[in-house]
Amino acid sequence: MFSVKELVESSTVTSVPSNYVCHKNPEDSMSYYETENIPTIDFHQLTSSDPSERSKAIQQLGDACRDWGFFMVINHGVSETLREKVLREGERFFDLSKEEKMEFAGEKILDPIRYGTSFNLMVDKALFWRDYLKCLVHPHFNAPSKPPALRETLEEYSRKGKEVVEELLKGISLSLGLEENYIHKRMNVELGCKVLVINFYPPCPKPELVMGLPAHTDHGLLTLLQQNDLGGLQIQHKGKWIPINPLPNSFLINTGDHMEILTNGKYKSVVHRAVVNTKATRISVGTAHGPNLDTIVGPAPELVGDDNPALYRAIKYRDYILLQQSNELDTKTCLERIRI
C-alpha cells in the first residue's frame, strides 16, 4: 500500500499521477451558495432546565434535521484543549514510519483498527487523495498503541463526543413527537457501534483533478466531525455545493442513512464531500454514531401510516455497513438499494 502522504513526501510532486485523477460529473461543479447560513444549535439551550428554552432548541434541531441534515453545535462542553490534542495526536500517527503504520493496516471492513488510503482499494475507479485511520471505539474501545498519547486521547474524546450525540438524539426524538429515549431504546444506542475516522488530506499540486472523498452519505444516525483550520468539507443543499466554514470550537453534525431509514425519510441523510488544497494538510476527525451492529433498522412504526407507507426495507446495521463499504462511494446509491 502506497499512501498519499508517502507520495507527496517521496518527491517534489508537480503533477497528479493518473490513477488519482477523478472523472468529474457535471454536478461536481455545481455553483456555490457562499452566504448560506448553516443552522447552529446551542447545546447549552438544548440541555437547559428551562422548558421554554429547551423547547425552542428542540424545534431548531428538528428544523435543521428536516431542512439541512447538517448543523453546527456550539457550547457543547468539550474542551478546546482536548479537541486540539485529538488533531495533534492524529497527525502524529500519520507521521509514524510506514512499517509502524502498517502494523494497524487491518484487512476486513469491520476490523477494530484499520489504517489505509483512498476508500476501498478493491473497488475505487480512481484513488482518493486521502489516508485514514479507522477505529471502532464503542461498545468496545480500540485504538493504536502508537504514538504513546493517541489511545488515551481518543478514548477521552470518544466518551465526550458520545455524551453530546446522545443528548442530540434525545432532542431529535422529541422533535419527531416521540418520547425522549425512543431512539436510544429502539436503536440500542447504549451498545451502539461508533466508528472514529481520522482523515489525512495532504496538499495537492492540482486539487481540481482529485477528490479527498467523493460525494457520499454516512451510515449510522449522526456523525460528529471536527477539523483543523483548513476548509474542505462541502455539503449538497438544494442542488448546490456549500463550502462549510465552522465557527471556532464548534462541532459539525450530519444526519446519516439510518436516521433517514428510522424517520421514514422525514430527516434525510446529507450528501457531502471533501476537497483538497495546494497549501497544507487538512485533518478531520469524524465519529459515526450508529445502532448496535446486530440491530435491524427499519422505519419507526410510529412514523408510518396509510398516508405515509414505509419507504425502506429493514436491514441489519452490520449488513448495511458491509454493503456500503464494499462498493464504490457514490452519493446515496447504498440507501437506494433498500428503498421499497
C-alpha positions as CSV (number, residue, x, y, z in Angstrom):
1,M,0.0,0.0,0.0
2,F,1.4,3.4,-1.0
3,S,-0.1,6.3,0.9
4,V,-0.8,9.8,-0.4
5,K,1.4,11.1,2.4
6,E,4.3,9.0,1.1
7,L,3.6,10.1,-2.4
8,V,3.7,13.8,-1.5
9,E,6.9,13.3,0.5
10,S,8.7,11.0,-1.9
11,S,9.4,13.7,-4.4
12,T,8.5,17.3,-5.3
13,V,5.2,16.3,-6.8
14,T,4.3,18.8,-9.5
15,S,1.6,16.7,-11.2
16,V,-1.0,14.2,-10.2
17,P,-0.5,10.6,-11.0
18,S,-3.1,9.3,-13.5
19,N,-4.6,6.8,-11.0
20,Y,-5.6,9.7,-8.7
21,V,-7.4,11.8,-11.5
22,C,-11.1,11.7,-10.8
23,H,-13.5,11.9,-13.7
24,K,-15.9,14.6,-12.6
25,N,-19.7,14.6,-13.2
26,P,-21.5,17.8,-14.3
27,E,-23.0,18.1,-10.8
28,D,-19.5,18.1,-9.3
29,S,-19.0,21.7,-10.3
30,M,-22.4,23.0,-9.3
31,S,-22.2,26.6,-8.2
32,Y,-21.8,27.6,-4.6
33,Y,-24.0,29.5,-2.2
34,E,-21.3,31.5,-0.4
35,T,-23.7,33.2,2.0
36,E,-26.0,30.4,3.2
37,N,-26.4,30.4,7.0
38,I,-25.7,26.9,8.3
39,P,-28.1,26.0,11.2
40,T,-26.5,26.4,14.6
41,I,-27.7,24.5,17.7
42,D,-26.8,25.8,21.2
43,F,-26.1,22.7,23.2
44,H,-26.5,24.6,26.4
45,Q,-30.0,25.6,25.5
46,L,-30.8,22.0,24.3
47,T,-29.9,20.7,27.7
48,S,-31.4,23.6,29.7
49,S,-33.6,23.1,32.7
50,D,-35.8,26.0,31.4
51,P,-38.6,24.2,29.5
52,S,-39.2,27.1,27.1
53,E,-35.5,27.4,26.2
54,R,-35.2,23.7,25.7
55,S,-38.4,23.5,23.6
56,K,-37.1,26.2,21.3
57,A,-33.7,24.4,20.8
58,I,-35.6,21.1,20.1
59,Q,-37.6,22.9,17.4
60,Q,-34.4,24.4,15.9
61,L,-32.8,20.9,15.9
62,G,-35.8,19.3,14.2
63,D,-35.8,22.1,11.5
64,A,-32.1,21.6,10.9
65,C,-32.5,17.8,10.5
66,R,-35.5,18.2,8.2
67,D,-34.2,21.1,6.1
68,W,-30.5,20.5,6.0
69,G,-29.4,17.2,7.5
70,F,-26.5,19.2,8.8
71,F,-25.8,21.7,11.6
72,M,-23.1,23.2,13.9
73,V,-23.2,22.6,17.7
74,I,-21.8,25.3,20.0
75,N,-21.4,25.4,23.8
76,H,-21.1,21.6,23.8
77,G,-18.7,21.5,26.8
78,V,-15.9,19.5,25.1
79,S,-12.7,21.5,25.9
80,E,-10.7,23.1,23.2
81,T,-7.6,21.6,24.7
82,L,-8.9,18.1,24.1
83,R,-10.1,18.9,20.6
84,E,-6.7,20.3,19.6
85,K,-5.0,17.3,21.2
86,V,-7.0,14.8,19.1
87,L,-5.9,16.6,15.9
88,R,-2.3,16.8,17.1
89,E,-2.1,13.1,18.1
90,G,-3.9,12.1,15.0
91,E,-1.3,13.9,12.9
92,R,1.5,12.2,14.9
93,F,0.0,8.8,13.9
94,F,0.4,9.6,10.2
95,D,4.0,10.8,11.0
96,L,4.9,7.3,12.1
97,S,7.1,5.2,9.8
98,K,5.4,3.2,7.1
99,E,6.3,0.0,9.0
100,E,4.7,1.2,12.2
101,K,1.5,2.3,10.5
102,M,1.2,-1.0,8.6
103,E,1.0,-2.8,11.9
104,F,-2.5,-1.4,12.0
105,A,-3.4,-1.9,8.4
106,G,-6.2,-4.5,9.0
107,E,-7.8,-6.5,6.2
108,K,-11.6,-6.6,6.9
109,I,-14.1,-3.8,6.8
110,L,-15.1,-4.2,10.5
111,D,-11.6,-4.8,11.9
112,P,-11.3,-3.0,15.2
113,I,-8.4,-0.8,13.9
114,R,-7.7,-0.1,10.2
115,Y,-5.1,2.2,8.6
116,G,-5.4,2.7,4.9
117,T,-5.7,5.0,1.9
118,S,-8.4,6.1,-0.6
119,F,-11.7,4.5,0.4
120,N,-11.7,0.9,-0.8
121,L,-8.7,0.0,-3.0
122,M,-10.6,-3.1,-4.3
123,V,-13.4,-1.0,-6.0
124,D,-12.2,2.6,-6.3
125,K,-12.0,3.6,-10.0
126,A,-9.7,6.4,-9.1
127,L,-7.7,6.7,-5.9
128,F,-8.7,9.5,-3.4
129,W,-6.3,12.0,-2.0
130,R,-6.7,10.7,1.5
131,D,-5.1,8.4,4.1
132,Y,-7.1,7.3,7.1
133,L,-7.2,5.6,10.4
134,K,-10.5,4.0,11.4
135,C,-11.1,2.7,15.0
136,L,-14.2,1.0,16.4
137,V,-14.5,2.9,19.7
138,H,-17.8,1.6,21.1
139,P,-19.2,-0.7,22.5
140,H,-15.5,-1.8,22.9
141,F,-12.8,0.8,22.6
142,N,-10.0,0.2,20.1
143,A,-7.1,2.4,19.1
144,P,-3.4,2.1,18.1
145,S,-0.8,1.8,20.8
146,K,1.4,4.3,18.9
147,P,2.1,7.2,19.2
148,P,2.0,7.0,23.0
149,A,-0.7,9.5,23.8
150,L,-3.1,8.7,21.0
151,R,-5.0,5.9,22.6
152,E,-5.8,7.8,25.9
153,T,-6.7,10.9,23.9
154,L,-9.1,9.2,21.6
155,E,-10.7,7.3,24.5
156,E,-11.5,10.6,26.3
157,Y,-12.6,12.3,23.1
158,S,-14.9,9.4,22.2
159,R,-16.5,9.4,25.6
160,K,-17.2,13.2,25.5
161,G,-18.5,13.0,21.9
162,K,-20.8,10.2,22.9
163,E,-22.4,12.4,25.6
164,V,-23.0,15.2,23.1
165,V,-24.5,12.9,20.5
166,E,-26.8,11.1,23.0
167,E,-28.3,14.4,24.1
168,L,-28.8,15.3,20.4
169,L,-30.6,12.0,19.8
170,K,-32.9,12.8,22.8
171,G,-33.7,16.2,21.2
172,I,-34.3,14.6,17.8
173,S,-36.7,12.0,19.3
174,L,-38.7,14.8,20.9
175,S,-38.7,16.8,17.7
176,L,-40.4,13.9,16.0
177,G,-43.1,13.8,18.6
178,L,-41.7,10.6,20.2
179,E,-40.6,10.1,23.8
180,E,-37.2,11.4,24.7
181,N,-35.4,8.0,24.8
182,Y,-37.2,6.5,21.8
183,I,-34.1,6.4,19.5
184,H,-31.9,5.2,22.4
185,K,-34.1,2.2,23.1
186,R,-35.1,1.3,19.5
187,M,-31.5,1.6,18.2
188,N,-29.8,0.1,21.3
189,V,-27.6,3.2,21.4
190,E,-26.1,2.2,24.7
191,L,-24.4,-0.7,22.9
192,G,-24.2,1.2,19.6
193,C,-21.4,0.9,17.1
194,K,-19.2,4.0,16.9
195,V,-16.6,4.3,14.2
196,L,-14.0,7.1,14.7
197,V,-12.1,8.0,11.5
198,I,-9.1,10.4,11.3
199,N,-8.8,11.6,7.7
200,F,-5.4,13.0,6.5
201,Y,-5.6,15.1,3.3
202,P,-2.1,16.2,2.2
203,P,-1.7,19.3,-0.1
204,C,-2.1,18.6,-3.8
205,P,-0.5,20.4,-6.7
206,K,-3.7,20.1,-8.8
207,P,-6.6,19.9,-6.4
208,E,-9.1,20.4,-9.1
209,L,-8.1,17.0,-10.6
210,V,-8.6,14.9,-7.4
211,M,-11.1,14.3,-4.6
212,G,-10.4,13.8,-0.9
213,L,-13.6,11.9,-0.7
214,P,-16.4,12.0,-3.3
215,A,-20.0,12.8,-2.8
216,H,-21.5,10.4,-0.3
217,T,-23.7,10.0,2.7
218,D,-22.7,8.4,6.0
219,H,-24.0,5.2,7.6
220,G,-25.4,5.5,11.1
221,L,-27.6,8.0,12.9
222,L,-25.4,11.0,13.4
223,T,-21.8,11.8,12.5
224,L,-19.8,14.2,14.8
225,L,-17.0,16.0,13.0
226,Q,-14.2,18.4,13.7
227,Q,-11.3,19.6,11.5
228,N,-8.2,21.7,11.7
229,D,-8.3,25.2,10.4
230,L,-8.2,24.2,6.7
231,G,-11.6,24.0,5.0
232,G,-12.5,21.3,2.6
233,L,-15.9,20.0,3.6
234,Q,-18.8,20.8,1.2
235,I,-22.4,19.7,1.6
236,Q,-25.1,19.5,-1.0
237,H,-28.1,21.7,-0.3
238,K,-31.0,22.5,-2.8
239,G,-28.9,21.4,-5.7
240,K,-25.8,23.5,-4.8
241,W,-22.5,22.6,-3.1
242,I,-21.9,24.7,0.0
243,P,-18.4,25.1,1.5
244,I,-18.5,24.8,5.2
245,N,-16.6,27.2,7.4
246,P,-17.4,26.2,11.0
247,L,-17.5,28.5,13.9
248,P,-14.5,28.3,16.3
249,N,-14.7,25.4,18.8
250,S,-17.9,24.1,17.2
251,F,-18.8,20.5,16.2
252,L,-20.3,19.7,12.8
253,I,-23.1,17.2,12.8
254,N,-24.7,15.5,9.9
255,T,-27.6,13.0,9.8
256,G,-26.7,9.5,8.4
257,D,-28.6,7.0,6.3
258,H,-30.0,5.2,9.4
259,M,-31.6,8.4,10.6
260,E,-33.3,8.6,7.2
261,I,-34.4,5.0,7.4
262,L,-35.7,5.3,11.0
263,T,-37.6,8.5,10.3
264,N,-39.0,7.1,7.1
265,G,-37.5,9.9,5.1
266,K,-38.5,12.8,7.3
267,Y,-34.9,13.5,8.2
268,K,-32.8,12.7,5.2
269,S,-29.1,11.9,5.2
270,V,-27.0,14.7,3.6
271,V,-24.7,14.2,0.7
272,H,-21.2,15.7,1.3
273,R,-17.7,15.5,0.0
274,A,-14.1,16.5,0.9
275,V,-11.9,18.6,-1.4
276,V,-8.2,19.3,-1.0
277,N,-6.0,22.3,-1.4
278,T,-2.5,23.3,-2.5
279,K,-1.4,24.9,0.7
280,A,-1.3,22.4,3.6
281,T,-2.6,19.2,5.1
282,R,-6.3,19.1,6.2
283,I,-7.1,16.8,9.1
284,S,-10.6,15.9,10.1
285,V,-11.9,13.6,12.8
286,G,-15.4,12.1,12.2
287,T,-17.2,9.7,14.5
288,A,-20.2,7.9,13.0
289,H,-22.7,7.0,15.8
290,G,-24.9,4.1,14.9
291,P,-27.1,1.4,16.3
292,N,-25.8,-1.8,17.7
293,L,-24.3,-3.9,14.8
294,D,-26.9,-6.6,15.2
295,T,-29.9,-4.1,15.4
296,I,-32.3,-4.5,12.5
297,V,-33.2,-0.9,11.4
298,G,-36.4,-0.1,9.6
299,P,-38.8,2.9,9.7
300,A,-40.2,3.6,13.1
301,P,-43.8,2.2,13.2
302,E,-45.0,5.5,14.8
303,L,-43.8,7.3,11.7
304,V,-45.5,5.0,9.2
305,G,-49.2,5.0,8.3
306,D,-51.8,4.7,5.5
307,D,-50.8,8.1,4.2
308,N,-47.1,7.6,4.8
309,P,-46.1,4.0,3.8
310,A,-42.7,2.6,4.7
311,L,-40.1,3.8,2.2
312,Y,-37.3,1.4,3.2
313,R,-37.0,-2.3,4.0
314,A,-35.4,-3.2,7.3
315,I,-31.8,-4.3,7.3
316,K,-29.3,-5.3,10.0
317,Y,-26.9,-2.4,10.7
318,R,-23.8,-4.7,10.2
319,D,-25.1,-5.8,6.8
320,Y,-25.7,-2.2,5.7
321,I,-22.1,-1.1,6.7
322,L,-20.6,-4.1,4.8
323,L,-22.8,-3.2,1.7
324,Q,-21.7,0.4,1.7
325,Q,-18.0,-0.2,2.4
326,S,-17.7,-3.0,-0.2
327,N,-19.0,-0.8,-3.0
328,E,-17.9,2.4,-4.6
329,L,-18.6,5.5,-2.6
330,D,-21.3,7.2,-4.7
331,T,-23.9,9.7,-3.3
332,K,-26.9,7.8,-1.9
333,T,-26.7,4.6,-4.0
334,C,-26.5,2.3,-1.0
335,L,-29.7,3.8,0.5
336,E,-31.4,3.4,-2.9
337,R,-30.7,-0.4,-2.7
338,I,-33.1,-0.8,0.2
339,R,-35.7,1.6,-0.9
340,I,-39.1,0.0,-1.4
